[in-house]
Amino acid sequence: MKLSNNKVGKGYRLFRCPHLFITFLFLIVIIFICFIVRPVYSVKLYSENTTINQFIVKENSEIYIDYTHSVMKTPVRDVFEIKRNNTFLLTRTEYSSFGAGLPTENYGTIKLVDGVYINSGINKELTNISLRVGVIANHRLSFEDGRSIYLKDYVEGGSLITIKPVRISKLQAFFIEGRNRSGR
């Protein structure tokens, strides 16, 4: 009686060359670490401890909070950088006129460029930005890549909103971008 030594089925072929299997598994782990686990930066919007929305951004990119000044009725722009340590760095403020509530003290360098006062060099680090969404102010959050949202589309005027930089995985970023593309 001849015993069959044919072990073709049940995955035997995979283990005929274990070094190929180990190399393949090692490559999968490296790809997972490089493309899934590596952190991505995002800006998260909260109101009443509930996440409203989240937007993916590049490290050291700028975000802008644009609004209309309630007294002077002129545009104001606060410019922030997103830093690696999950903070915002207020780098400059741009405004068209001096008036109540607009900066008059020099926290950096003030220049007048094409009718716009630019107060640069402020360099104030913030863990988050909390503001009340104004009806007249029409607060808008804009990103360096051109994306822009009006905060009043998410909460009613007078509501407190918190904007916070957050590090997330690339896998989380994939799902956030998908949700934002679908309009949810």
C-alpha distance (Angstrom), angle and dihedral (degrees) to the residues before:
residue distance angle dihedral
M1 . . .
K2 3.77 . .
L3 3.79 118.4 .
S4 3.75 114.9 -139.2
N5 3.77 113.9 -122.8
N6 3.80 93.9 -176.3
K7 3.82 106.0 127.8
V8 3.78 97.9 168.5
G9 3.80 98.1 130.4
K10 3.78 133.8 63.9
G11 3.82 98.1 43.6
Y12 3.77 98.8 -58.5
R13 3.82 92.3 133.8
L14 3.79 91.4 59.9
F15 3.78 91.6 59.5
R16 3.80 96.6 44.4
C17 3.83 87.2 87.9
P18 3.79 104.6 30.5
H19 3.81 92.9 174.5
L20 3.84 89.5 62.7
F21 3.78 90.8 50.5
I22 3.81 92.4 48.2
T23 3.82 91.3 47.1
F24 3.81 90.7 49.9
L25 3.82 91.7 48.3
F26 3.82 90.7 47.7
L27 3.82 91.1 52.3
I28 3.81 91.2 50.3
V29 3.82 90.7 51.7
I30 3.84 91.8 48.7
I31 3.81 91.4 49.3
F32 3.79 90.0 48.5
I33 3.79 92.4 51.0
C34 3.81 95.0 45.0
F35 3.78 99.8 43.3
I36 3.77 106.5 25.2
V37 3.80 109.1 30.6
R38 3.84 98.9 37.2
P39 3.81 107.9 104.5
V40 3.78 125.2 -105.0
Y41 3.79 124.2 -165.2
S42 3.76 124.3 -120.6
V43 3.77 140.9 172.1
K44 3.79 114.3 -129.6
L45 3.81 124.6 -160.6
Y46 3.81 118.9 -150.6
S47 3.76 133.6 -176.5
E48 3.80 121.6 179.9
N49 3.84 90.0 -8.4
T50 3.81 90.9 -58.2
T51 3.79 121.7 117.6
I52 3.79 109.7 -119.0
N53 3.78 99.5 -179.2
Q54 3.79 142.2 -30.2
F55 3.80 129.7 -143.8
I56 3.79 128.8 -162.2
V57 3.83 115.6 -128.0
K58 3.78 137.6 172.3
E59 3.77 120.9 -102.7
N60 3.82 112.1 -95.1
S61 3.80 91.0 12.3
E62 3.79 120.3 137.3
I63 3.76 127.9 -112.1
Y64 3.78 124.3 -167.5
I65 3.76 133.9 -149.3
D66 3.78 107.6 -157.0
Y67 3.78 123.1 -172.6
T68 3.79 143.6 151.2
H69 3.79 114.4 -106.1
S70 3.80 108.7 -116.6
V71 3.82 96.3 -137.9
M72 3.80 104.4 31.3
K73 3.86 94.7 33.7
T74 3.81 89.0 -141.6
P75 3.81 128.2 128.9
V76 3.80 120.0 -93.9
R77 3.80 126.8 -171.1
D78 3.80 126.1 -166.5
V79 3.81 112.7 -163.2
F80 3.81 121.3 -152.6
E81 3.80 133.2 -179.9
I82 3.78 120.5 -146.2
K83 3.78 108.3 -128.5
R84 3.79 130.9 -155.9
N85 3.83 92.9 -113.1
N86 3.85 92.2 64.2
T87 3.79 94.9 -99.3
F88 3.77 137.1 117.6
L89 3.77 119.6 -125.0
L90 3.81 113.1 -151.0
T91 3.80 100.6 -143.2
R92 3.80 103.3 169.3
T93 3.79 147.8 -10.7
E94 3.78 123.4 -143.0
Y95 3.82 123.2 -159.8
S96 3.79 139.5 157.8
S97 3.78 103.5 -136.5
F98 3.78 145.0 13.1
G99 3.78 117.0 -108.2
A100 3.79 146.0 122.8
G101 3.78 110.2 -32.0
L102 3.78 95.9 10.3
P103 3.80 119.3 114.8
T104 3.78 114.4 -87.9
E105 3.79 97.4 161.9
N106 3.75 120.2 82.4
Y107 3.82 109.1 -116.6
G108 3.77 90.4 164.3
T109 3.77 132.2 -22.3
I110 3.81 121.3 -28.1
K111 3.80 117.6 -154.3
L112 3.77 131.2 173.4
V113 3.82 108.8 -135.9
D114 3.83 119.4 174.8
G115 3.80 92.1 -25.4
V116 3.82 94.1 -47.6
Y117 3.80 123.0 111.6
I118 3.80 109.9 -138.1
N119 3.78 115.2 -163.6
S120 3.81 101.5 -167.4
G121 3.77 133.1 171.3
I122 3.80 94.1 48.0
N123 3.83 92.3 132.6
K124 3.79 97.2 -179.8
E125 3.81 113.7 163.5
L126 3.82 117.4 -140.6
T127 3.81 130.1 -176.9
N128 3.80 89.8 -153.0
I129 3.79 142.7 -10.0
S130 3.79 117.6 -122.1
L131 3.78 119.7 -172.5
R132 3.78 141.0 156.1
V133 3.76 110.7 -116.9
G134 3.77 106.6 -119.3
V135 3.78 126.7 -142.0
I136 3.81 92.8 -149.5
A137 3.81 94.5 30.6
N138 3.82 93.1 59.2
H139 3.82 91.8 -158.9
R140 3.76 114.5 -145.7
L141 3.80 128.2 -170.1
S142 3.80 111.2 -149.2
F143 3.76 131.7 -177.6
E144 3.79 131.9 -145.6
D145 3.81 90.7 -112.5
G146 3.82 91.9 60.4
R147 3.81 100.7 -98.5
S148 3.79 113.6 136.3
I149 3.82 136.6 179.3
Y150 3.78 133.3 -175.1
L151 3.80 110.7 -130.1
K152 3.81 92.2 -145.9
D153 3.83 86.9 66.2
Y154 3.81 86.8 68.8
V155 3.83 104.2 35.4
E156 3.79 137.9 16.6
G157 3.80 121.7 -95.8
G158 3.80 111.4 -82.8
S159 3.81 93.4 29.2
L160 3.79 119.1 130.5
I161 3.77 114.8 -117.9
T162 3.80 127.7 -175.6
I163 3.79 123.0 -153.7
K164 3.77 115.8 -161.3
P165 3.82 135.5 176.5
V166 3.81 111.9 -126.5
R167 3.81 133.6 -177.1
I168 3.79 114.3 -137.7
S169 3.81 137.3 168.7
K170 3.80 122.5 -92.9
L171 3.78 88.4 -113.6
Q172 3.81 90.9 57.9
A173 3.81 89.2 45.7
F174 3.80 89.9 54.0
F175 3.82 91.4 57.2
I176 3.82 93.5 42.8
E177 3.80 92.1 51.9
G178 3.80 89.9 48.1
R179 3.79 91.3 51.3
N180 3.82 92.0 47.6
R181 3.83 91.4 48.9
S182 3.80 91.4 51.6
G183 3.81 89.6 52.5
R184 3.80 98.9 -116.6
